[in-house]
Amino acid sequence: MPEELFWRRPKNYSVWHRPPSLPKWCYLTDGDFFEQRVINGKLTVVAYFETYETTDIDLATNYGTRHGIWPSKRALIREIGEKMGIPTYIVVHNPQCTNFLVWKGLEDPSPKRMDEFQYKEFIENIGGDYR
């Protein structure tokens, strides 16, 4: 399997996929992560995650689902959840991935705060136990 490239994201396509190359009604919205499990021998999507990194996790508690998410990203999150029938999560975390705020979907009014061990358990339990 190829090694994942961290902290490098080519932007050429994103820049190209804007005016004047394409009309402004052609939206390009990137999504973050799909959590998958092997279920009955098949790799299956069990949840979608939109993630944001912050250096001030306490300030991010106000970030929530009402602030900072572009309308096109909100539409993407909503559509993924509705059409795929999977839970969607917005996760804000510190750079060390030791402190997490987790909102379930776009309408969740307040995040659940988790440390790295709680978040690991949360991830492992999404979609049931498939170990």
N, C-alpha and C positions, 0 to 999 in steps of 0.2 A: 504494500500500500504506500502511495506517495506520502512524504512527510508534509504535515500542515504548515503553511506559512503564517507566522504570527506577526502582528503589528505591521504588516505590509498588505496594502490593498490597492491593486491597480485602479486608477481612476479614469483611464482613457475612455472606457466604454461609457461611464457615467457622464463624462464631459461631452462625448459625442452625442449621447442620447438626450440632447437638449437643443433648443433653437441655436443656430439656424439649421443644423443638420435635420432635425425633425420639428414638426409643428408643436406648439406648446400644449396642445391637448393630448399628446402622447406622453403619458406619465410613466416614469420609472421609479419604483419604490423598492428598496432592498429590504429583505427580511433578515432576521438574525438566525435563530436556531430552531430546528425541529428535533424534539426528543423522540427517540425510536427504541423499540424493543423487538426482539425476535418472538413472534407469537405464531405457534403452529408451523414453525420452520420458515416463516416469512417476516422480513423486516417491515415493521409497521409503525407509523407515526402515532404517538400517544399524546403529544402536547407541543405547543408552539411557545417560544420564548423570545421576547424583545428585551434586550439587555442594554443597560447604560452604566458606565463607570463614572464614579465621582470621588473626589477627595474629601468631601464633606457629607458623610452619610446622614448626619442630623438635619442638615439643610434639605437633603433630598426627600425627607418625609413629607415635605410640602410639594414635592415634584408631582407625585401621584399621577393620576390618569387625566387630570384636568389641565395640566401644564406641560409644555415642552414636547408634545407629540404632534407632529405635522398632521393635517387632515388626511393626506394620502396614506400615511402610516396607520392612522386610526382606522381608516377604511380597510386597509390590508389586514390588520389584526382581526377586525370584526368579521370580515369575509372568510378568513382562514378558519376561525372558530365555527361559524355557521355552516359553511359548505363541507368542511371536513368532519364536523361533529366532535372536535377535540377541545380540551381546555386551552386557553391562552393565558399567558402570564407576562407581566411587565416586572422586570427585576433590575433594581439599582444596587450596585455593589461597590465596595472600595477597591482600590488597585490590588490589594493583597488577597482579595476574595476570602476575607474572614468575617465580613459583615454584610448582610443582605437585607433588602427591603423587597417584599414580594406582594404584588397586587394580582389577584385573580381576575383576568379580563379587564375591560375598560371601565366598567361601572363600579368596581370595588372602591368604596370610599376611603378605606385606610389600609395601609400595608401591614403585613406581618413581618416583624423583625426577626431575623435568624442569624445565628453564628454559623461558622463553616460546617460544624457537625450537624446542626439542625437542617441546614440547607442540603447537605449531602444525603441525609435521611429522606428529606422531602423529594429530592430528585429520584432516589432509588425506589420510592414508593409510588411514583406517578404511573398510572395505568395498571396498577395491581402488581403482584409479585410474580416475576417471570424468571427467577433464578433457577 
